[in-house]
Amino acid sequence: MRILLLTPPMTQLNTPYPATAYLTGFLRERGYDARQADPAIELVLRLYSHAGLTAIRDELMGRLELAARPAAPSVRFFLENAAAYLRSVEAVMRFLQGRDPSLALRINGGDFLPEGPRFSALEQFTAEDGEDPLAWAFGALGSQDRAKYLASLYLDDLADLVRDGIDARFELSRYGEKLAASAPSFDPLAKALADPPTLVDRTLDGITADLMAQHRPDVVGLTVPFPGNVYAAFRIARLAKQLSPETRIVMGGGYVNTELRALAEPRVFDFVDFITLDDGEKPLLNILEHLAGKRSQAGLLRTYVRENGSVCLKTTASEHDIPLKDAGTPTYDGLPLDRYLSVLEMLNPMHRVWSDGRWNKLTLAHGCYWRKCNFCDISLDYIGRYEEQAADLIVDKIERLVQETGQSGFHFVDEAAPPRILAALAERLIARGVTISWWGNVRFEKTFSPVLCQKLKESGCVAVSGGLEVASDRLLELMSKGVTVEQVARVTHAMTEAGILVHAYLMYGFPTQTEQETVDALERVRQLFAEGCIQSAYWHRFSATIHSPIGQAPERFGIRLSPMPAATFAQNDLAFEDPTSVDHDRLGEGLRKALYNFMYGIGLDTDVRFWFDAPVPKARVPRRLVADALAAHDARRSR
């Protein structure tokens, strides 16, 4: 039985999404002929090629002859400079794959890349004396990073071109996202799939046909982590069935686990045969045994099927998930590791870890050891079921992956890496002489002392990310985050002092959050940047979800849920009414503008009201709140 595991477009450009690597390793250790491929990176590589851009140019020229309105700026610029794009595109892709570093000299020369609308971003770096606009921004970073940033702007220009001129659903990290995000009805997806295919669709169809011919799978497994993978997943599934009607299609992943838990739409099974919930190892294993005639359909685990025209969930209490320690070691065999693209879309050194360089992915523990945050989906398995694995077992897996991939960078993809496991892991890495670079997500809790932070740094930790969320002690308590702003300041300062980069996840629009609290939150964030506690951050707009305590008991948080349409397909985000009636959309632009500048060290002494276009109240936070908290902590430690 040949099993082909696929990640549909789109995901990150710089590294594979880990689900297929996890499942491939698991199945191979149990004797299955499991293979994997990444149509997501393949789609980008086919579009961003001489042949791909030629097809785009020809289609655009044909459309413009029939168009009644002017083309978008990205389209006009591309057609005016098509020869330059065709000449440069494959060289740029080789450079971003790390296969042609000498091209940096030509890219930096200023006359090799066509500089489309995205290059207007360089204006922010223009020096007053009119010198090199990137000299200040890059400092001593060197010619490779400079060229990588310019080449990334070039990619973004082409992404805008495809979106504006070819397929409005296309983005470099997602495809057709709006069709699937909290979509109560399958109708929009069904219509999009029935519409005449775009050039992007036809390219994806060609990739699917090639994969089916190459692997001739008996089973195709599609991991669907995000809404931006759903449309492509169904497109791949449909064509796979058309080309090989006997092939069985299995779908699972993060999107399914959060948004399709009340699935009642039978049309979905025109495309797929099985849809699994939560961890995929055991449900997939049971499906394979069922297809081999070793297990009845009643013996499936957390698996949707269509039965007599209706959607049915097949599961049994006698079946249990595979323990994390027995889930095997991920393998990247079959994935084109030398073809992923390292892009540099932001010069902030912490922010770039998401898109620059390739990272092996590992999970230290299943679920979240805290699992109390009221905005989080703690009722679901991927958060609520916590399970650790031993440090030496983790290091064994690390060594196997380094040997397989030749890469020593690791991203630990835990919900929040437990400090106890990190401490043990650091000790074992150091004791066994294993040299890696690693980063991951943590909770900014007091366990991260200066001593532990230094130990993590010695073991290879280069960066961490964690939730500061609303940066308000009242709201942090309301959401049961388990930290305070001053505690976060102390922990992040200890990490920075150890040489670890820190990124903070921020949130605005939380239930009952006032305009004053939002301004005060920005002031606290300003101080954290000014005192060197954090180097990077991002504001997320709060969203109530159906599986969180807020979604399940909104009255506890002072809000009222709005009536929702009946859902037969996806269901996750919940609309709600907040009695504070704050215009969070108006505040959001100012928050983002401030943060962007803070990450470049700009405006750290400026009154935070400066960043908002409309009047907001003056911050009530003492200007030295963070500095005084750090000084008081240092004084206590020195006694």
N, C-alpha and C positions, 0 to 999 in steps of 0.2 A: 504494500500500500504506500504510494508516494504522496507525501503531504507537502504542499507549497504554502508558505506563510508570507503574507504581503502587508506592507504599510501603504495605504492609498495616499495620494497627494492631498494636502501638503503638510510637511512638517519642517523641522530645522534643516538648513542647508549644510551645516558643518559636521553633523554627526547623525548616525542612524537613531531613530526612535527605538528604545530597547525591547519592546514587547516581543518581537519576532526572535530576537537573540535569546531572550529568556526561554521561550517555548521551544525553539529549535534545540537548545542545549538539553532541556528537559526530556524531549522526545527521543533524541539520539541516545541518551544514556539508558533509555528503555528499549532500545533496539529498533526504533522506527526510522524509516527513510524520510527524514524531515529536511526540507530545503527552505531557503528564504531568499527574498529579493525585495528591492526597494523601488517601486514604480514612482515614488515621489521625487527622488533625486534624478531618476532617469527622465522624467517629464521635463524638468528644468534643463537638463543637459541637451535634450533634443530641441527644445525651443531656442535655447541660447547656443546655437550653432550656425554655421554658414547656411546650411540647408534650412534650418528652422527660421532664421531671419529672412531668407529669400522668400519662403512661403508666406511669412507675415507681410513682407513688402508687397508681394503680388496681390494678396487678398485686400490689403488696404487701398492699393491703387484702384482695384476694381470697385471697391465700395465708394471711393471718393467720386468716381465718375457718376454714381447714382445719387450721391448725397445732396440734400437740399440745404444743409447747414455746414458752417466751417468745421474743420477737424479740430480736435483738442490739441493744445500746445505740444504734448508729448508726441502725438502722431505727426504733426507738421514738422517738428524738428527731426524726427527719425527719417521721414521721407526726403527731407532736404539733405540729410547726411547719411543716407543709406549705404553709400559706397564705403564710407569710413567705418560704419558699424560692421559691415560684412568683412572688411579687411581685418578688423581688430578683435572680433568676438571670441574666436577660438583661442587666440593667444591670451586674452584676459582670463578665460576660463582655466587654461593651463596654469596661469600665474596664481589664481586663487586656490587651485588644487595643490599648490606648493611644488609644481613640477617644472616651473620655469622662472626661478627667482630673479634672473638677470633682466627680465622684462621690466622690473621696477624702474630702471634707469630711463627707459623710454616713456613709461607712464608718467614719471615725475617731470619729464622734459616739457610737458605742456602742450605738445602738438600731436600726440598719438591718439588720445581718447577724444571722441566727440563729446562736448560738454553740454548736456541737455539741461532741462529745467531743474533737475535735482542738484546741479552744481551751484545753484544760487545759495545753497547752505554755506558755501565758502565765504560769502560776504561777511558773515559774523566774525570771521577771523582776520579780516583785513586790518593791517597795521596802519596807524595814523600817518606814517611817513610814506605809505604806498609801497612798502617792500612786500616780500613774499607773503601772501595771505595765510599760509599754513605754518610759517616759521614759529609764531607764538604757540599755536595749538599743539604742535608736535614736539617742540623743544628738542630733546636728545633721543627721541624714539627711533629715529633712523629712517632710511629710505624705504625699507620694506613695509613698515607700517603706514607710511605716507602713501605709498603706491596702493596698498590694500584699501585704504580709506577712499581714494579716488576711484578705484575699480569697483568698490561697493556702491558708490553713487551712480556709476555707470550701470550696474545691475538694476538699481532702483529705477533709473530712467526707463530701462527696457521693461520692467514689471509694470510701470505706469502705461507704457505703450500697449502692452498686451491687454491690460484692464480697460483702457480708454478706447482702444481701436478694435479689439478682437473678441474679448470675453469679459464682461463686467464682473464676473464672479472670481476672477483670478487675482491672487496675491501670492507673494513668494513664500509665505508661511501658512496659507490657508486657501481653500478652494470651495466656493459655494457655501460659505459659512452661514449666511443669513437664511439659507433654505432649511437649515437643520436645527439651529439654536432654539431650544424651547418651542419647537414647532408642534402644536397640538394635533395638526392634521398632516397626513402624508401627501395631501394634494399638491402643494408647491413642488415637492421633490418629484412626484410622479409626472407633473407637467414638464419640469425641466428635463427629466430623463426622456420624455417623449418628443421634446422639441428637436428641430434639426440640429445636428451636432456642430459645435464651433470648431475652429482649427485646433484649439486646445483639446477638446473632446476627441477629435480624430487622432491626435497624437497619442493620447492616452489609450485609445482603442488599439492603436498599432503596438504599443508597449505590451498591452494585455495579450494580444494575439501572439506576439513573440514569446512571451513567458509560457503561455499554454503549449506552444509548439516545442519549446526547449525542454520543459519539465514533464509534460504529459501527466499532470497530477490526478490522483483519484480524489483528493480532498484539497480544497483551497481554504485557507484560514485568513480572514481579514481582520486586522486589529484596527479599531476606530477610536483613537484616543480623544478626539476633539470634534466639535461641529464642523470644522473646516476639512475634515476627512470623509464626511458622510456621503456627499454627492458622488465623489470619485469611487468610494467603496461600492455603492450600488451600481455604478456604471461598469466597474470591473466585474462584479458578480454577474450582471446580466450577460455580458459578452462571453464570460467563461462558460456559462450555461449553454449559450448558443453554440459555441465552438465544441463543447464536450458535454452533451446532455447527461451523461452518466456521472460526471464529476459532482461531488457534493460540496456545498459552500457553507462555511461556518463563519459567523461574525461575533465579535466580542470587543472588549476594550472599555476605556474610561467613559466614553460618551454613552455607550450602551448601559454601563453600570449605574450611571447617574440619571439619564434622561429616558430610558426605555423600560423602566421597572414596572410600568403599568401598560405595557404594549398590548393593544387589542386590534391592530390593523392587519387583516389577513393578506392584503396586497404585498406587504413586505416579503412574504414567502413566495412570491413570484420570482424573486431575485435570489433568495438564500434559503437554505434548508434548516439550519439550526442557528439560534442566537443564544449565547451563553452570558450569564451574569457573574460578576465578581471574579475572583482569581480564575484564570483560564486553564491551569494545568489539569486538574481533576475532571472538570466538565469535558474538556477536549479528549482526555484519555477515555472517558466513558463513551463518548460519541464514536471514537475509533473502534472501540470494542463492539459497540452496537453495529457499526457498519460491517465489521468482520463476522457478525453472527454470533458473537460471544455474550451478548447482553441484550435484553429486550429494551424497547423504548421506555418502559416504565422504570428502568434502572438508570436513566439519565439523571444528571445533577444540575439543577438551576438552568435548565435549557428550554427555551421556547421552540415549539414546533407548530405547524398548522395541521389540525386534525378535524376532519369533517367540515372544512371551510372556516373553522374558528381557530384563534390563537390559544394554545394551551401551554402552561408551564409544567414541564416534567421535572420532578425532583424526588428525592427519597431521603429519609432521615438516616438510613443505614450507610450512606456514603458521606465521606468526610474529605476536606481539603488536604492536599499534600503539605506536610510540615515544611517550613521554610528551609530547614537544614537539608531536606531531601529533594529540594526543587532543582538541584543540579547547578552547574556553572553555565552562564550564558556563553554563546559562541557567536562570533561575527562571520564565520565561514559562509561564503556565498554573497556577502555584501561588498560592494566595491569601495573599500575604505580609502583607496587612493583617488577617488573621484568626487568626494565631498568638498564643499567650498568653504574656506575660511573667510568670512566677511567681517568688516570692521565698520559698522554703521554708526557707532558713537565712539568718540575718542576717550571717554572716561574709562580708566583701566579696569574698574570692577565690572562695569556694564558689559564690557566686551566678552567676558567669559561665556556668555550664552551663545555667541555667534562665531567666535574666533577660536580655531583649534578643534581637534577631535577628542572626545572624551569617552572612555569606556564607562558603561553604566553598571552600577551595582546597588542592591538594596541591603542595608545593614539589618533592618528590622521591619517586619510587616506591621502596618498600621501606625497609629500615633500613641505614644506612651502617655500623653497628657489627655487627649480626647475629651476636652471639656469646653472648647470654644463654641459659643452659641451660634456663631455665623457659619460653622463648618458642618459638613455632612457626617457628623459623628455617628449617626444611626446606620451608616452603610459599612459593609465589611472592610473596605479598603482603609477606613479610618478606625473603626471600632474594634476590630480583632487584632490585638497586639501580640507579637511573637518575635523573640530575639533569636539571633544565632551567635555562636561563639566566635571570638576574635580570631583564633587560629584558623578556623574554617574560612572566615572572610579573607584572611591573608593568603590562604591556599588558592582561593578563587582569583584573587588579584594576580598572583604569580602566573597562573595558567593563562589569564587574559593578556598579560604583558608578553608572555612567550608567543601567544597566537597572533596578536595584532602588531607587536613591535612598538606599541604606544604605552607610555607610563602615566598618562593623565586619566584621572577617575572622577566621575561625578556621582556622588552617592545620592540617590533619588528618593530618599525617605521623605515622608510627610514632615517629620522633624527627627533628625538623627539624635538618638539618646546620648546624653553626656557620658553615661557609664560605659556604653559600648565604644564611643569615640576614645575615651581614656584608655580602655583596654586595647583597642585597635592600635592606637599610637604607640603604646608600649611594645606590642608584638612586632609592628613594622620596624621600630628602632632595634629591638633585640635580634630580629632575624635579618637585619641589614637590607631590607627591601626599600628601594628608592622609588617613590612615586610623587606625583603632585595631585592633590585632591581638593575638592570643595563640595559643599552640600548645604542643605537647609537645616536650621536649628531653631530652638526657642531661646530667646535671650534671657536665660534664667541664671540665678546667682551661682550655680554650680560651676559656671565657666569663670573660674578664678584666674588671676594672672599666671599662676603656676601651671594650671591646666592649659591655658591658651598657649603658653610657651612650649609645652609638650606637644600640642597639636601642630604647632608650626614646625617643630623639629621633625615630626613624622611626615611632613609634606603638605600640610594644609596651607593653601594659598588664598582661600576666600570662603566666606560663609554668607548666606542670606537668611533672613528671619523676619518675623512679623512684629513691627511696632504698631501696625494698624492705625488706630485713630489718634495716637499720641495725646491721649487725654485720660487721666487716671479714673475719672468718673465712668467714662465709656469703656475703658479697659476692664473695669470691675463688672460693668453690666454685661460685657461679652464673655466674662469668665476667662480672660486671657492668662491670668496668673502672673502678670508682671506689672511693674509701674514704669513711668517714663524715666525716673532717676535710676532705677535698676538697669534698664536698657542702656542708659548712658554709661554706667560703670562697666557693664559687660562688654559693650562694643568698644569702649576705650581700651580695655584690657586686650581685646583682640587686635586692635590697631597698633597698640604698643608692641605687641608680639610680632607685628609684620603681616597680619592677616587682613585682607581687604574685606569690607563689610557692606552688604546691600540690605536696605530695609524696605520691606513691603509696607505700604501705607494705604489707608482706606479713608474715604470720606463719604458722607451721606448715610452714616449709621443711624438706626432708629433713635429719634429724639435729639440728634446732634444739632446744636444751634449754630447760627452764623458766627457768634462769638467763639464758640468752641472750635470751629474750623480755623478761624484766624489764629487762635491761641495754639492750635496744633501746628500750624505752619511756623509760628515763632519757635516752638520747641524743636522742630526739625531744623530750622535755621541754626539754632545753637548747637545741635548735634554735629552738623557739618562744620561749623566754625571752630568747634573744639576738637575736630579730627576724630570724632567717634565713628562716623559713617562716611563712606566715600561715594555711595550710589544709593538711589531709592527710586520708587515708582508709586504713583498714586493710582489706586484702583477705586472705581465707583462701587459702593456697596450694592450687593444684590441679594435679596432674600431667596433662599432655595427651599424646595419642598422637603428635603431630607434633613434640614438643620433644625435645632431647637427653636430658632426664630420663626421658621416656616411652619412648624408644628404647633407652636403656642405663641402666636404673635401678641396676644393681649399682655403677656408678661413683659413685653418690651415697648408697650405704649403705642402700638400700631394696629391698623386694621387691614386685613387682606382685601384686595379688590376682587370682584367676581371674575372667575376665570372661565374661558370656554371649555366645553367638554373635550377631553383629550383622548385620542385613540393611538397617537404616535408618541411624540416626545413631550416631556413634562419636567421642568426643573425650576426656572426662574419664576418668581411670584411678584406681581404688582401689589403695591400696598399704599395706604394713606398714612402719612405721618402728621400728627397734629402741629408740629413746629412749622410746617409749610415753608421750609427754607428752599430757595432756588439753588440747588446744588449744582445744576448745570452751569449757572453763571459763575459760581465760585471755582468750578473745576478748571477752567482755563487759566485762572490766576495761579492756582496751585501747581499746575504743570509747568507754567512759565517760570515760576520761582525755582522749582526743583531742577529744571534744565540748567539754569544758571548756577545754582549751588554746586552742581556736579562738575562745573568748570571753575569753581572757586570765585564766582562772580556774585556780587551783591550780598556778601555774608555779613556786612555791617549795615545793610539798608533796612529801614522800617518795612515790615512785610506788607503793609498796605500798598506799597509802591507797585506790587505785581498785579493788582486787581484793576480792571478797567472802570468799575463803578465803586462808589464809596462803601467801605466796610468799617466796622468798629476797630478801635485801637486795641492791640493785643494787651491783655491783662497779665501776661506772664512776666515775672521779673527777668530783666535782660541777662542776668548772670545765673539763672536757675541751674543750668547744666554745669557751668564752671564751678559754682559753689558746691554742687552735689559731688563733683569729682574731688574737689579740694577737701571737703569734709571726710570723704571716704579715705583719701590718702592719709589724712591726719590720724584717723582711727587705726589704720594699718601700721603706722609708724610708732604708735604708743607701745 
